[in-house]
Amino acid sequence: MQSVPVSHRLLGVLFTGAGMALALPVAAAWSTDPALNLPLADRAGEEVQAKILPRSDGGFYVSWFDNTDGGYDLRLQRLDVDGNELWPHGGLRIADRSYSSTTDYGFDVDAAGDALLSFQCCTQGAGDERIVVAKVSAAGNLAWGAGGIAVSTLGEGAVVSYVTATADGGAVAAWVNDAGQGRLQKLDTGGAPLWTAQGVTLPGPASGLKFLSDVKGAGAGDAIVAWSNQSGATRILRAQKLASADGAVLWGTDGVRVADVGNLQAGYFPKIIADGAGGAVFAYYDISGVAFNVRVQHLDAAGNRLFGNDGALATTDASKGHFAPSASYDPATGTTHLIWIDGTTINQQSYDGLYAQRIDAAGLRQWGDAGRELVPMTISTDGAHALSQLVALPAPGGLLASWVTGNTAVAANPISSVRLDAAGSLVWPAVVHVKDRPTRTSRLAGATSTAGYAALVWSDGIGNDSATQDVLAQNLSYAGQLGPVSDTLFTDGFDP
């Protein structure tokens, strides 16, 4: 196939002097029925890898890949506080891509309310293939042009990327090239590169490949990047802080090892939670010998490990393995809430359970050494009771926990949620079923609205037919209710 310049592969949108020349969006809003969730992308092809982020107006941006026209095009939708689509149904096509599969991509929202997206673009194997960053305004304008800004160099072979907004209005993109180097570039508000024309390369450690896992803004325009430093079978979680002005390393040449113990599992890339004070919180699982542990660590703005050299264990229960945590952090109290899956094998039968923990600002467990049991250990061998896709979101005083039950061996994968208070007690009288239609669920993601409720997005499909996968969304109030958002919401989620 003849290669096409990057600048011609991203979709330009027609505008009038007053704004976009677009068809009106389809009327829709948050559903009250867990069997009829809000469809955001329901074209004829596969629509996958949805992500959701909040806007300051109470609404959200939602992004995903759409394979209806082939190539896994990148699309974006804006929702208002009531779940109404503000752009045409099916979203705006941000990039017209030609790929046979997907990789992870970056997504963030800056202080001005613009969406930032980083992604592989635009033709698989083409000579002009690069990592591109696009900026999309609240009106749907491509602020950095139809071609976006290419940040990687030609021939790097970069595939996976991440992007974060910075406090000074800029953006930092991070990617891994085919040499296993961690590479980053900062763009100013207009999209001009700030860290040399070709970006910066993480300098250390000298040994090991640097498979980046995330990047987050860290105050004053700086950024924190995390990666799995892989040398043979050894995979160590490390982090580095880069200076706003030039990308210089601020936490020593090699960065900071997040904990002195533990080895990351192959293919696992923990995320960063910015602490709002120039530091970072990590909640992840690792392997120590034959034990799988869930660990929390807090790095302050100087890179000091506040929870000791080994971090804080979410549970000390050595009878089971602990996996796949999801966490939220409260910068006002320094508290981390997290959920994870416990797994074990008894008499050749697999068991799954779901647990939660609260770690205070000193790194101490607040809900007992075993944590709070949310789903008891249940036989999961047949797939019907397997647990996955955890999402932990902040709720007033505590935590909103969501998860998927059932794996690809079964036809139905419902989504369930509970709310916990500061003491770890259940706030609602029963588990709330966010989705209960008899279909598959994949890539569950969530965010919290500034209006005081949560929203979840996922891909929903029938059996193994990938073409049936659509992107659906559902809100959930702090009172455990689905559907319309009240004009007046209190912090506990109840109406007056």
Order of alpha helices (4+ residues) and beta strands (2+ residues): beta-beta-beta-beta-beta-beta-beta-beta-beta-beta-beta-beta-beta-beta-beta-beta-beta-beta-beta-beta-beta-beta-beta-beta-beta-beta-beta-beta-beta-beta-beta-beta-beta-beta
